């Protein structure tokens, strides 16, 4: 029986989100990536939480193509 890898959760600081339309655009860009199972974006805090098997670089690249800047956060919320 093959081992099933546990789902990975990553958090990103998103710069440039100012409204609900921005939040929707960020969510759509992240959900469109292969390997992403779920996305939650907190507009007030500027943080996206992504569940799935996807590389942080792919998440950042997907957002940079939509004019939002992103950087990964550690478990304690720092870079």
N, C-alpha and C positions, 0 to 999 in steps of 0.2 A: 504494500500500500504506500503511495507517495506521501511524503510529508507536505503538509499545507502550511505555508508561511503565514504567521500572524499578520493581520492588517496593520499597516504603518500609519501613524498620524503625524502630520507635520503642521507647523504654524508659521505663517509669514506675516511680516509687517508690510502693509500696503500703503504707499504714499500716493496722494492725489485723489482719493475718493472724497467727494464732498456731498453727494446726494444719493437718493435711492436708485437712480438710473446708473450711477457709477457702480454701486454695489451689485446691481444686476449684471452689468457688463463684466465685472470681475468674476462673479459666479459662473457666468456662461463660458468665459475663457478657460477657467479651471476645469469645469465639468466636461469640456470638450476634449480633454486629454485622455488618451488611452491609459488605463490603470487607475483612474480616479473613480472611487466608489461614492464619495459624498463630499460636499463642500458646505461650509458654514462661514458666512462673512459677517463680522461685527463692524458695522459702519462707524459707530461712535468711537470704538477703540482702534480702528484701522487694522484689524487682524483677520486673516483668513485661516481657517482650520480645514485641512484637507486629509481625508482618509483614503487609503489605497496604496497600491504599489507603483509609485512614480518617483522619479528623481527630482530633488529640489531644483536643479538647474532647469528642468523642463517646465516646472511651475513658474519660475522667474521669467524664462523666455516667453512663455505664453502671455504673461502680463505685460512684458515690455513691448510686445507687438500691439498692445492696446493703449500705450502711453501711460501705464501705471508702473511705478517702480516698486519692487518687492525685495525683501531680504529675509532669510530664515531667522526664526527665533529659537532659542534654546528652551528647555523645559521651564526655566525660571523667568522667561520673557525677555532675556537679553540676547544680543548678538553672539 
